[in-house]
Amino acid sequence: MKAAVLTVSDGVSDGTREDTSGDLLAALLAEEGYEVERRVVPDEREAIAEAIAELAEDAAVVLTTGGTGLGPRDVTPGATRDVIEREAPGLAELMRAESVKITPLGALSRSVCGARGRTLIVNLPGSVRGARENLQAIARLLPHAIALLSE
């Protein structure tokens, strides 16, 4: 099964930062048996939306990392809403609920989850720790969500 990791970061895009959260997510997906495609885009709404739409053509799940906070360049949730057809608010709510058990800053996440065609799209934070913790919060639900979308 195919999966994709989309890193949303000006720094990674311009080569001034390492893609540590993208590396982590790709490794976690590979451990679960996914064939993983990777892509990096800057924090630009149109570029993010275009990349999500393209990746969703072939992947069962697209994980984004980065751009989910309150900063003016954090536009991933809006770009995601531009391309999803059905939102899955329970997944985002679960991620936030689990995050605030670890840090109150988890309440500031604006992550969006939803479906485009037969693809599940999940926004994750850009930090390694945040990406891991948020993915772990919903990991047990992903196989069932993906199965429902493939029907």
C-alpha positions as CSV (number, residue, x, y, z in Angstrom):
1,M,0.0,0.0,0.0
2,K,1.2,3.5,-0.8
3,A,1.5,6.4,1.6
4,A,3.0,9.9,1.3
5,V,4.7,12.3,3.6
6,L,4.5,16.0,2.7
7,T,6.8,18.2,4.7
8,V,5.6,21.8,4.8
9,S,8.5,24.1,5.7
10,D,10.2,27.1,4.3
11,G,13.5,26.0,6.0
12,V,13.4,22.5,4.7
13,S,12.3,23.7,1.2
14,D,15.2,26.1,0.9
15,G,17.7,23.7,2.4
16,T,18.5,25.5,5.6
17,R,16.9,22.9,7.9
18,E,16.8,19.1,8.0
19,D,13.6,17.3,7.4
20,T,13.6,15.4,10.8
21,S,9.8,15.0,11.2
22,G,9.4,13.9,7.6
23,D,12.2,11.3,8.1
24,L,10.5,10.0,11.2
25,L,7.1,9.7,9.6
26,A,8.5,8.0,6.5
27,A,10.3,5.5,8.8
28,L,7.2,4.8,10.9
29,L,5.1,4.2,7.7
30,A,7.8,2.0,6.2
31,E,7.8,-0.1,9.4
32,E,4.1,-0.7,8.9
33,G,4.7,-1.9,5.3
34,Y,3.8,1.2,3.4
35,E,5.7,2.2,0.2
36,V,6.4,5.9,1.0
37,E,6.6,8.8,-1.3
38,R,8.1,12.0,0.0
39,R,7.7,15.6,-1.0
40,V,8.7,19.0,0.5
41,V,7.0,22.4,-0.1
42,P,7.3,25.8,1.4
43,D,4.7,27.3,3.6
44,E,2.6,28.5,0.7
45,R,-1.1,27.6,0.7
46,E,-1.4,27.0,-3.1
47,A,1.7,24.8,-3.2
48,I,0.5,22.7,-0.2
49,A,-2.9,22.2,-1.6
50,E,-1.5,21.2,-5.0
51,A,0.9,18.7,-3.5
52,I,-1.8,17.1,-1.3
53,A,-4.1,16.7,-4.3
54,E,-1.3,15.2,-6.4
55,L,-0.1,12.8,-3.6
56,A,-3.7,11.7,-2.9
57,E,-4.0,10.4,-6.5
58,D,-1.9,7.3,-5.6
59,A,-1.6,7.1,-1.8
60,A,-4.0,5.5,0.7
61,V,-2.8,8.0,3.3
62,V,-1.1,11.4,3.1
63,L,0.6,12.7,6.2
64,T,1.6,16.3,6.3
65,T,4.1,17.7,8.8
66,G,4.4,21.3,9.6
67,G,2.4,24.5,9.4
68,T,-0.4,23.6,11.9
69,G,0.2,26.3,14.5
70,L,-1.0,29.8,15.0
71,G,1.8,31.6,13.2
72,P,1.1,33.7,10.1
73,R,2.9,31.2,7.9
74,D,1.1,28.2,9.3
75,V,-1.3,27.6,6.4
76,T,-1.4,23.8,6.1
77,P,-4.9,23.4,7.6
78,G,-6.4,25.9,5.2
79,A,-4.7,24.3,2.3
80,T,-5.9,20.9,3.4
81,R,-9.5,22.2,3.7
82,D,-9.1,23.5,0.1
83,V,-8.7,19.9,-1.2
84,I,-10.5,17.5,1.1
85,E,-14.0,16.4,0.3
86,R,-15.0,15.2,3.7
87,E,-13.5,16.3,7.0
88,A,-12.8,13.8,9.8
89,P,-12.9,16.0,12.8
90,G,-12.8,13.2,15.3
91,L,-9.2,12.3,14.3
92,A,-8.0,15.9,14.8
93,E,-9.9,16.1,18.1
94,L,-8.3,12.9,19.3
95,M,-4.9,14.2,18.4
96,R,-5.5,17.4,20.3
97,A,-7.0,15.6,23.3
98,E,-4.0,13.3,23.6
99,S,-1.5,16.2,23.0
100,V,-2.9,18.3,25.9
101,K,-2.3,15.4,28.2
102,I,1.4,15.9,27.5
103,T,1.6,19.7,27.1
104,P,-1.1,22.4,27.3
105,L,0.4,23.8,24.0
106,G,-1.3,20.9,22.2
107,A,-4.5,22.9,22.4
108,L,-3.0,25.4,19.9
109,S,-2.9,22.9,17.1
110,R,-5.0,23.6,14.1
111,S,-4.6,20.2,12.5
112,V,-7.2,19.0,10.0
113,C,-8.0,15.5,8.9
114,G,-10.2,14.4,6.1
115,A,-10.6,12.4,2.9
116,R,-10.1,13.2,-0.7
117,G,-11.5,10.4,-2.8
118,R,-10.1,7.2,-1.3
119,T,-7.2,8.9,0.5
120,L,-7.0,9.8,4.1
121,I,-5.2,13.1,4.8
122,V,-3.8,13.9,8.2
123,N,-2.1,17.1,9.3
124,L,0.7,16.6,11.9
125,P,2.9,19.1,13.7
126,G,6.3,19.9,12.3
127,S,8.3,18.9,15.4
128,V,9.6,15.3,15.7
129,R,8.0,14.9,19.1
130,G,4.7,16.4,18.0
131,A,4.5,14.4,14.8
132,R,5.2,11.1,16.7
133,E,2.8,11.8,19.5
134,N,0.0,12.9,17.3
135,L,0.4,9.9,14.9
136,Q,0.5,7.6,17.9
137,A,-2.8,9.1,19.1
138,I,-4.6,7.9,15.9
139,A,-2.5,5.0,14.7
140,R,-4.9,2.3,15.9
141,L,-7.7,3.9,13.8
142,L,-5.8,4.4,10.6
143,P,-6.2,0.8,9.2
144,H,-10.0,1.0,9.7
145,A,-10.3,4.5,8.2
146,I,-8.2,3.5,5.2
147,A,-10.3,0.3,4.7
148,L,-13.6,2.3,4.8
149,L,-12.2,4.7,2.2
150,S,-11.2,1.8,-0.1
151,E,-14.7,0.3,-0.2
